[in-house]
């Protein structure tokens, strides 16, 4: 019953009949923070909806370097899983539980049925595609047209928008996400502190710009 209440609260606006099918066919799983639960090349056989926590999506180059794309949180769908599922493709991304996470997986065979039968699901899927498309456009703009100090500012602003002004990220975590070095990130953060944009503490920093 607790999980059913969570699904209704996090994913509001669906028809009662659709909730009934979600409870019957969906599978709720949990992932501990730091767990990679989708790897590049994995077959994706279900739609993945995040109920609780934060999931980070990464691409990987031929040398094994990870590239942070965007994150999703409670109430959002992994759009890559929607594409992979619908065409029965392999995953092109890596999904990492940034925090302790709870997800709801929906079997592939229900996709067509729900799209035709439930308007709320149809609109939810369209909104998921649009939101992730916007996220990717922002990421492309960040990479193609900005240098590293601008990319770092964009990255921090995106974090602040999602989690608040207290940034609980290590320099190494930031450098990993931006595919940079810890030394470069530390130097740029010191520059931001000197400019009055952040206040650095022992295990976090405050965004005050």
C-alpha positions as CSV (number, residue, x, y, z in Angstrom):
1,X,0.0,0.0,0.0
2,X,2.9,2.4,0.8
3,X,4.4,1.9,-2.7
4,X,0.9,2.4,-4.3
5,X,0.6,5.7,-2.4
6,X,4.1,6.7,-3.5
7,X,3.3,6.0,-7.1
8,X,0.1,8.1,-7.0
9,X,1.9,11.0,-5.3
10,X,4.9,11.0,-7.5
11,X,3.1,10.3,-10.8
12,X,-0.2,12.2,-10.4
13,X,-2.9,12.6,-13.0
14,X,-3.2,9.1,-14.5
15,X,-6.6,7.4,-14.9
16,X,-7.7,5.0,-12.1
17,X,-7.5,2.1,-14.5
18,X,-3.9,3.0,-15.5
19,X,-2.9,3.1,-11.8
20,X,-4.5,-0.4,-11.4
21,X,-2.4,-1.7,-14.3
22,X,0.8,-0.1,-12.9
23,X,0.2,-1.7,-9.5
24,X,-0.4,-5.1,-11.2
25,X,2.4,-5.2,-13.8
26,X,5.0,-2.7,-12.5
27,X,7.9,-3.7,-10.5
28,X,9.4,-1.4,-7.8
29,X,13.1,-1.8,-7.1
30,X,15.6,0.2,-5.1
31,X,19.2,1.1,-5.9
32,X,21.8,2.2,-3.4
33,X,23.7,5.4,-4.0
34,X,26.6,4.8,-6.4
35,X,25.0,1.8,-8.1
36,X,25.2,1.5,-11.9
37,X,22.0,-0.2,-12.8
38,X,22.1,0.3,-16.6
39,X,25.3,-0.2,-18.6
40,X,25.9,0.7,-22.2
41,X,24.9,-2.3,-24.3
42,X,22.4,-3.7,-21.8
43,X,19.1,-4.8,-23.3
44,X,16.4,-2.5,-22.0
45,X,13.2,-4.4,-21.6
46,X,11.1,-2.0,-19.6
47,X,10.2,1.6,-19.2
48,X,12.0,3.1,-16.2
49,X,10.2,5.7,-14.0
50,X,12.0,7.3,-11.0
51,X,9.9,7.4,-7.9
52,X,12.5,8.6,-5.4
53,X,16.1,9.8,-5.6
54,X,18.3,11.1,-8.4
55,X,19.6,9.2,-11.4
56,X,22.5,10.5,-13.5
57,X,22.8,9.5,-17.2
58,X,26.2,9.2,-18.8
59,X,27.6,8.5,-22.3
60,X,30.9,6.8,-22.7
61,X,33.6,7.2,-25.3
62,X,35.8,4.5,-26.9
63,X,38.4,5.0,-24.3
64,X,36.0,4.5,-21.4
65,X,35.7,8.1,-20.4
66,X,32.3,9.0,-19.0
67,X,30.4,12.1,-20.1
68,X,27.6,13.4,-17.9
69,X,24.4,14.1,-19.9
70,X,21.6,15.0,-17.5
71,X,19.9,13.8,-14.3
72,X,16.3,12.7,-13.6
73,X,14.4,12.6,-10.4
74,X,11.1,11.5,-8.8
75,X,8.2,11.7,-11.3
76,X,10.4,11.6,-14.4
77,X,11.0,8.9,-17.0
78,X,14.3,7.8,-18.5
79,X,13.6,8.8,-22.1
80,X,16.5,6.6,-23.4
81,X,14.7,3.6,-21.9
82,X,11.5,4.7,-23.7
83,X,13.4,4.7,-27.1
84,X,15.3,1.6,-26.4
85,X,12.3,-0.3,-25.2
86,X,10.0,0.7,-28.1
87,X,12.5,-0.4,-30.7
88,X,13.9,-3.3,-28.7
89,X,17.4,-1.7,-28.8
90,X,20.4,-1.9,-26.5
91,X,21.0,1.0,-24.1
92,X,23.2,3.7,-25.4
93,X,23.7,5.3,-21.9
94,X,24.8,4.4,-18.4
95,X,22.4,5.0,-15.5
96,X,23.9,5.7,-12.1
97,X,22.0,6.1,-8.8
98,X,23.4,9.4,-7.5
99,X,21.3,9.0,-4.3
100,X,19.4,6.0,-2.9
101,X,16.8,5.5,-5.5
102,X,13.5,3.8,-6.0
103,X,12.3,3.1,-9.6
104,X,9.2,1.6,-11.2
105,X,9.7,-0.6,-14.3
106,X,6.9,-1.2,-16.8
107,X,7.1,-4.2,-19.2
108,X,7.7,-3.3,-22.8
109,X,4.6,-5.1,-24.1
110,X,2.4,-2.6,-22.3
111,X,3.8,0.5,-24.1
112,X,1.6,0.3,-27.3
113,X,-1.5,-0.6,-25.3
114,X,-1.2,2.3,-22.8
115,X,-0.3,4.8,-25.6
116,X,-3.5,4.0,-27.4
117,X,-5.7,3.5,-24.3
118,X,-4.7,6.2,-21.9
119,X,-4.4,9.9,-22.9
120,X,-2.6,10.7,-19.7
121,X,0.2,8.2,-20.5
122,X,0.4,9.5,-24.1
123,X,0.9,13.1,-22.7
124,X,3.3,11.9,-20.1
125,X,5.5,10.2,-22.7
126,X,5.5,13.2,-25.0
127,X,6.4,15.5,-22.0
128,X,9.2,13.1,-21.1
129,X,10.7,13.3,-24.6
130,X,10.4,17.1,-24.7
131,X,12.0,17.6,-21.3
132,X,14.9,15.3,-22.0
133,X,15.3,16.9,-25.5
134,X,15.6,20.3,-23.7
135,X,18.2,18.8,-21.3
136,X,20.3,17.5,-24.2
137,X,20.1,20.9,-26.0
138,X,21.5,22.6,-22.9
139,X,24.2,20.0,-22.7
140,X,25.2,20.3,-26.3
141,X,25.3,24.1,-26.0
142,X,27.5,23.8,-22.9
143,X,30.0,21.5,-24.6
144,X,30.1,23.1,-28.1
145,X,30.1,26.8,-27.2
146,X,31.6,27.3,-23.8
147,X,35.0,27.0,-22.2
148,X,35.6,25.1,-19.0
149,X,34.9,28.0,-16.5
150,X,31.6,28.6,-18.3
151,X,30.8,24.9,-18.3
152,X,31.5,24.7,-14.6
153,X,29.2,27.7,-13.9
154,X,26.4,26.1,-16.0
155,X,26.9,22.7,-14.1
156,X,26.7,24.4,-10.7
157,X,23.7,26.4,-11.7
158,X,21.9,23.3,-12.9
159,X,22.8,21.6,-9.6
160,X,21.6,24.5,-7.5
161,X,18.3,24.6,-9.4
162,X,17.7,21.0,-8.6
163,X,19.1,20.7,-5.0
164,X,19.5,24.2,-3.6
165,X,22.4,26.6,-3.0
166,X,24.4,24.2,-0.8
167,X,26.5,22.2,-3.2
168,X,27.5,18.8,-1.7
169,X,29.9,17.7,-4.5
170,X,33.5,16.9,-4.2
171,X,36.0,18.4,-6.7
172,X,36.6,14.9,-8.0
173,X,32.9,14.3,-8.6
174,X,32.6,17.5,-10.6
175,X,35.7,16.8,-12.6
176,X,34.4,13.3,-13.4
177,X,31.1,14.8,-14.7
178,X,32.8,17.4,-16.7
179,X,35.5,15.1,-18.0
180,X,38.1,17.4,-16.7
181,X,40.9,17.1,-14.0
182,X,40.5,17.6,-10.3
183,X,43.3,20.2,-10.4
184,X,41.5,22.3,-13.1
185,X,38.2,22.2,-11.2
186,X,39.8,23.2,-7.9
187,X,41.6,26.1,-9.5
188,X,38.3,27.3,-11.1
189,X,36.4,27.0,-7.8
190,X,39.1,29.0,-6.1
191,X,38.6,31.7,-8.8
192,X,34.9,31.6,-8.2
193,X,35.4,32.0,-4.5
194,X,37.8,35.0,-5.1
195,X,35.1,36.6,-7.3
196,X,32.5,36.2,-4.5
197,X,30.4,33.6,-6.4
198,X,30.8,30.7,-3.8
199,X,31.9,30.2,-0.2
200,X,34.0,27.0,0.1
201,X,33.6,24.9,3.3
202,X,35.3,21.7,4.3
203,X,32.9,19.2,2.5
204,X,30.7,21.5,0.4
205,X,30.4,25.0,-0.9
206,X,27.6,27.6,-1.0
207,X,26.5,29.2,-4.3
208,X,25.9,32.9,-3.5
209,X,26.2,34.6,-6.9
